[in-house]
Amino acid sequence: MPPVMDEGRKRVIGIMAAILASLHMRTADDLFGGPQGSPRTDKLIAASIQWAEKIMDKIDTTFGAPLTK
């Protein structure tokens, strides 16, 4: 089973990853690819998610871990 993540945190990472990925998508083919997707786009999205998670970790380190309920 994958680790559980707070939904709000997941949304923030998703938004950050989308912004990071969009900075590197130069053509419509990068964005849409084909019916099966594009290996370049898949790798770009995966890298963007990793960077977004690293950014969130840095924020947590600098300003403290998120509060849990």
C-alpha positions as CSV (number, residue, x, y, z in Angstrom):
1,M,0.0,0.0,0.0
2,P,1.4,3.5,-0.9
3,P,2.1,5.9,1.9
4,V,-0.8,8.2,3.0
5,M,-0.5,11.9,2.3
6,D,-2.7,14.8,3.5
7,E,-5.1,15.8,0.7
8,G,-4.2,19.5,1.0
9,R,-0.5,18.8,0.8
10,K,-1.1,16.5,-2.2
11,R,-2.9,19.4,-4.0
12,V,0.0,21.8,-3.3
13,I,2.6,19.4,-4.6
14,G,0.4,18.8,-7.7
15,I,0.1,22.5,-8.4
16,M,3.8,23.0,-7.9
17,A,4.6,20.0,-10.2
18,A,2.2,21.3,-12.8
19,I,4.0,24.7,-12.8
20,L,7.4,23.1,-13.0
21,A,6.4,20.7,-15.8
22,S,4.7,23.5,-17.8
23,L,8.0,25.4,-17.8
24,H,9.6,22.6,-19.9
25,M,6.8,21.7,-22.2
26,R,7.5,23.6,-25.5
27,T,5.0,22.0,-27.9
28,A,1.5,20.7,-27.9
29,D,3.0,17.2,-28.4
30,D,4.8,17.6,-25.1
31,L,1.5,18.4,-23.4
32,F,-0.8,15.9,-25.2
33,G,1.5,13.3,-26.7
34,G,-0.3,10.4,-28.3
35,P,-3.1,8.1,-27.0
36,Q,-0.5,6.1,-24.9
37,G,1.3,9.3,-23.7
38,S,4.9,10.2,-24.3
39,P,8.0,8.9,-22.5
40,R,9.4,12.4,-22.5
41,T,6.3,13.8,-20.9
42,D,6.0,11.0,-18.4
43,K,9.6,11.6,-17.3
44,L,9.1,15.3,-17.2
45,I,6.1,14.9,-14.9
46,A,7.9,12.4,-12.7
47,A,10.8,14.8,-12.3
48,S,8.5,17.7,-11.6
49,I,6.8,15.8,-8.8
50,Q,10.1,14.9,-7.3
51,W,11.2,18.6,-7.3
52,A,7.9,19.7,-5.8
53,E,8.4,17.2,-3.0
54,K,11.9,18.4,-2.4
55,I,10.7,22.0,-2.3
56,M,8.0,21.0,0.3
57,D,10.6,19.2,2.3
58,K,12.8,22.3,2.3
59,I,9.8,24.4,3.4
60,D,9.2,21.9,6.2
61,T,12.8,22.0,7.3
62,T,12.9,25.8,7.3
63,F,9.5,26.5,8.8
64,G,8.7,23.3,10.7
65,A,6.8,20.2,9.8
66,P,3.1,20.5,9.0
67,L,0.7,20.2,11.9
68,T,-1.4,17.0,12.2
69,K,-4.9,16.8,13.5
